[in-house]
Amino acid sequence: MYIANDVVYADVLFVINFAADFLCLFIAGRINKRGGRLARLISAAAAGGLYAFLPYAAGGIPAPLQIAAHLAAAALMVFIAFGTCSGIKRFFLTYLSFAVTAALLGGLMTAVYNLSGGTDGTYFSGGRLKFLFICVISAAAALIYGFVTRNGKKAKSCEVRIYLGGEKIDVRLLIDSGNLVSEPFSALPVIVLSSTALPPPYDMPQSEFFPLPLRAIPITTGAGKGCLYGFRPEKAELIGPAKKPTKIEAYIGIDTVTGSFSGYDGLMPAELV
């Protein structure tokens, strides 16, 4: 609601909106792993700061038109900050994260301001340090919320393509944050793969006819300590239905005992996803 006789301090209005929009864009980028350049983030936040003057300059705007303008402005800011080179789906997810973060951050800033001695939250008179403190506290809370939400939505499985002797082998893996196995010499993470998912002779690591050099990889499980034979594939890629294959560097540890990992071919270290 914008009252016609309000006194608006342009510098304060711009700085507050610029700071809030910059924080929200930064958080949205971090949540969605979008590495926007600083110059683009500043430009997008500046556009948001200028947009804050529109409701005052345009006078009484119908509520539906206000909502449409807010949504369009948010989309423009996300476009300026990150572009659309990663696809419409990812742009929409970043846009949604920005919108939710902005709503959460605005509510938190108002709540913290009121609890710290403010009145109704429609103006700010607490000084620069108080404003900075409120921004930091609110942004930290919004960022924590965003990462908790993102972690809760992480995929539980993935597909990996392994290149062996000119063959392409696609396997379905269960993403396991507890898989911290690494090959001792290279320190590369290890994908634990059931031997049943590999074609001969790669399914028999103890055979003298195994075509690749093997490494002994020590492992520790709930049942105790053990050892897997592992090899480094010619190439390995993380694949998905809507993404280009991404090359990953890892060893393959061959499990000759476990036939299936809850219906999957093996265990994928979470750090590779």
Phi and psi in degrees as a GROMACS rama.xvg file:
@    title "Ramachandran Plot"
@    xaxis  label "Phi"
@    yaxis  label "Psi"
@TYPE xy
-122.678  116.488  TYR-2
-85.7354  137.594  ILE-3
-61.0941  -34.1422  ALA-4
-93.4449  11.2896  ASN-5
-61.9484  143.793  ASP-6
-97.7908  117.589  VAL-7
-110.927  124.616  VAL-8
-90.7342  108.654  TYR-9
-59.9535  -42.3462  ALA-10
-64.8628  -42.7025  ASP-11
-65.9383  -44.7255  VAL-12
-59.9184  -43.4536  LEU-13
-66.8559  -46.5239  PHE-14
-62.4182  -44.7105  VAL-15
-61.982  -47.5638  ILE-16
-69.5735  -37.6816  ASN-17
-60.5451  -47.5591  PHE-18
-63.8363  -44.5828  ALA-19
-64.3971  -44.3737  ALA-20
-66.2554  -39.1  ASP-21
-61.9798  -45.1419  PHE-22
-62.1832  -42.9984  LEU-23
-66.0906  -40.7643  CYS-24
-66.2353  -41.2718  LEU-25
-62.3944  -45.1335  PHE-26
-64.3451  -44.9798  ILE-27
-60.4112  -39.4854  ALA-28
-65.2286  -41.1098  GLY-29
-66.78  -40.9412  ARG-30
-62.2855  -39.4957  ILE-31
-100.136  11.6859  ASN-32
56.514  43.2503  LYS-33
-105.096  116.198  ARG-34
-91.6134  70.5059  GLY-35
-66.5524  142.4  GLY-36
-70.6573  151.44  ARG-37
-59.2996  -41.6878  LEU-38
-61.7652  -38.7163  ALA-39
-70.8556  -38.6882  ARG-40
-63.2038  -42.686  LEU-41
-64.647  -41.844  ILE-42
-63.5652  -42.599  SER-43
-65.6787  -42.3446  ALA-44
-65.9416  -36.1566  ALA-45
-64.8363  -39.1031  ALA-46
-62.3078  -38.9848  ALA-47
-65.8574  -37.9867  GLY-48
-64.4987  -38.7905  GLY-49
-70.7967  -35.4228  LEU-50
-63.2148  -27.0379  TYR-51
-60.6074  -21.9933  ALA-52
-80.0934  -18.6435  PHE-53
-58.1482  -47.9136  LEU-54
-59.8306  -32.3746  PRO-55
-76.832  -39.0407  TYR-56
-72.8731  -32.8497  ALA-57
-87.5884  -8.99826  ALA-58
75.9545  -148.228  GLY-59
-71.4849  115.947  GLY-60
-113.432  131.543  ILE-61
-55.5353  145.664  PRO-62
-56.4185  -45.4844  ALA-63
-59.6042  -37.7955  PRO-64
-69.4809  -35.4466  LEU-65
-61.7258  -45.4915  GLN-66
-62.2857  -44.8881  ILE-67
-61.8422  -39.557  ALA-68
-66.1979  -41.1581  ALA-69
-61.8592  -45.0365  HIS-70
-63.9568  -41.8153  LEU-71
-66.0003  -40.163  ALA-72
-65.1436  -40.347  ALA-73
-63.0759  -41.8102  ALA-74
-63.4865  -40.3772  ALA-75
-63.2086  -42.102  LEU-76
-64.3793  -41.875  MET-77
-64.211  -39.6361  VAL-78
-64.2792  -43.53  PHE-79
-63.2902  -39.8581  ILE-80
-75.0082  -39.839  ALA-81
-125.936  -15.179  PHE-82
70.5991  -166.78  GLY-83
-128.907  21.2434  THR-84
-66.4629  -16.7579  CYS-85
-94.4609  4.2758  SER-86
108.621  154.801  GLY-87
-64.8087  -39.4394  ILE-88
-60.7119  -46.7341  LYS-89
-69.1754  -35.0376  ARG-90
-61.2929  -43.4614  PHE-91
-64.7733  -40.2462  PHE-92
-64.4964  -39.7889  LEU-93
-66.8861  -40.6861  THR-94
-61.7052  -43.8176  TYR-95
-64.3796  -41.8878  LEU-96
-62.2754  -40.8481  SER-97
-63.4981  -44.2293  PHE-98
-64.1053  -45.1486  ALA-99
-66.604  -42.1464  VAL-100
-63.8168  -39.8896  THR-101
-63.3479  -42.1703  ALA-102
-65.1615  -43.0856  ALA-103
-67.3633  -44.6522  LEU-104
-64.728  -42.155  LEU-105
-61.8489  -42.1928  GLY-106
-65.75  -40.0383  GLY-107
-66.6484  -42.2602  LEU-108
-62.6096  -41.2773  MET-109
-64.5305  -43.4046  THR-110
-65.0548  -46.7792  ALA-111
-63.9149  -39.3161  VAL-112
-62.8138  -45.2617  TYR-113
-65.1022  -41.434  ASN-114
-67.1507  -25.0611  LEU-115
-91.2586  8.1559  SER-116
117.327  4.84281  GLY-117
-74.963  177.497  GLY-118
-103.179  -92.8574  THR-119
-108.351  4.39104  ASP-120
78.5641  5.9182  GLY-121
-89.2514  -9.39661  THR-122
-145.343  170.438  TYR-123
-131.966  126.392  PHE-124
-137.353  24.1311  SER-125
-95.6315  0.365565  GLY-126
91.8132  166.749  GLY-127
-66.0221  -42.8209  ARG-128
-64.1521  -40.2151  LEU-129
-65.5491  -41.6265  LYS-130
-63.7298  -43.1925  PHE-131
-62.0487  -43.0187  LEU-132
-61.1347  -44.7637  PHE-133
-63.9949  -41.2345  ILE-134
-61.2857  -45.8461  CYS-135
-64.0364  -47.6347  VAL-136
-61.9211  -45.1426  ILE-137
-67.0778  -43.0471  SER-138
-64.4403  -39.4972  ALA-139
-62.7418  -43.6506  ALA-140
-63.7483  -43.2476  ALA-141
-65.2957  -39.658  ALA-142
-65.6898  -43.0273  LEU-143
-61.3906  -44.0833  ILE-144
-60.4323  -42.8826  TYR-145
-63.2837  -42.0816  GLY-146
-71.4924  -36.2517  PHE-147
-62.8234  -42.6743  VAL-148
-64.8111  -43.1524  THR-149
-64.2592  -42.0741  ARG-150
-64.0013  -32.9547  ASN-151
-71.0507  -20.928  GLY-152
-102.281  6.52885  LYS-153
-63.4714  148.491  LYS-154
-65.3279  146.463  ALA-155
-94.0121  -14.1368  LYS-156
-145.836  168.864  SER-157
-155.577  170.285  CYS-158
-118.138  139.031  GLU-159
-128.416  137.621  VAL-160
-106.654  125.103  ARG-161
-112.887  132.151  ILE-162
-101.846  120.645  TYR-163
-136.441  115.866  LEU-164
54.6353  37.4434  GLY-165
86.631  -7.19509  GLY-166
-94.8  150.598  GLU-167
-111.4  122.562  LYS-168
-118.048  117.498  ILE-169
-96.5366  128.428  ASP-170
-128.498  147.844  VAL-171
-101.036  125.227  ARG-172
-121.641  144.49  LEU-173
-88.2476  122.842  LEU-174
-72.3681  120.499  ILE-175
-124.13  108.435  ASP-176
-67.7262  -16.8343  SER-177
-86.0464  -6.6667  GLY-178
-80.9402  94.2289  ASN-179
-110.451  18.7206  LEU-180
-68.7711  137.676  VAL-181
-137.817  151.254  SER-182
-74.9356  126.606  GLU-183
-58.6066  -37.657  PRO-184
-82.3024  -43.677  PHE-185
-92.0817  -17.3441  SER-186
65.3753  16.2321  ALA-187
-75.5303  144.907  LEU-188
-64.0354  156.859  PRO-189
-117.625  125.776  VAL-190
-86.355  116.027  ILE-191
-83.7877  117.992  VAL-192
-124.627  133.894  LEU-193
-66.7124  139.95  SER-194
-63.3921  -21.982  SER-195
-68.9306  -16.8542  THR-196
-88.2934  -4.58363  ALA-197
-109.032  143.864  LEU-198
-79.5511  158.469  PRO-199
-63.3055  145.32  PRO-200
-93.6667  12.4873  PRO-201
-72.8026  -12.0048  TYR-202
-86.5667  -0.667409  ASP-203
-124.615  80.92  MET-204
-67.3697  -19.1526  PRO-205
-89.6804  0.0686299  GLN-206
-77.8305  143.881  SER-207
-71.8526  -10.2863  GLU-208
-98.2962  11.2253  PHE-209
-61.6864  128.132  PHE-210
-79.0137  -8.42754  PRO-211
-123.753  155.314  LEU-212
-63.3358  138.15  PRO-213
-109.782  149.035  LEU-214
-119.962  145.127  ARG-215
-87.7658  120.502  ALA-216
-114.778  110.872  ILE-217
-71.2172  140.51  PRO-218
-133.521  156.912  ILE-219
-128.93  124.058  THR-220
-123.896  -179.271  THR-221
-64.5981  -23.1377  GLY-222
-87.2145  -7.1359  ALA-223
130.343  -164.451  GLY-224
-95.8159  150.967  LYS-225
-157.688  -162.45  GLY-226
-150.617  138.568  CYS-227
-116.151  147.961  LEU-228
-88.8526  134.176  TYR-229
-136.829  161.035  GLY-230
-142.693  160.673  PHE-231
-99.2245  118.233  ARG-232
-70.0093  162.906  PRO-233
-59.9497  -36.6727  GLU-234
-164.648  147.489  LYS-235
-139.486  138.09  ALA-236
-133.285  139.777  GLU-237
-87.5031  122.597  LEU-238
-118.602  156.638  ILE-239
-155.195  162.384  GLY-240
-66.8111  -27.9108  PRO-241
-119.195  10.0419  ALA-242
-128.028  153.263  LYS-243
-71.7449  146.549  LYS-244
-56.7859  137.698  PRO-245
-113.072  124.264  THR-246
-68.7381  136.302  LYS-247
-127.213  149.906  ILE-248
-107.921  116.132  GLU-249
-161.329  160.086  ALA-250
-95.7108  156.577  TYR-251
-107.81  117.19  ILE-252
-97.1104  124.674  GLY-253
-92.971  116.792  ILE-254
-97.2758  111.254  ASP-255
-93.1105  1.7094  THR-256
-103.017  -46.601  VAL-257
-84.6681  120.442  THR-258
-80.2244  -29.8263  GLY-259
-153.51  144.014  SER-260
-107.889  84.1821  PHE-261
54.4123  39.8569  SER-262
91.344  -2.07569  GLY-263
-107.079  165.677  TYR-264
-81.5568  -17.4581  ASP-265
179.808  -167.977  GLY-266
-117.666  128.464  LEU-267
-102.748  126.14  MET-268
-61.7307  133.695  PRO-269
-61.1916  -27.1499  ALA-270
-68.9763  -16.3714  GLU-271
-88.0897  -8.92333  LEU-272
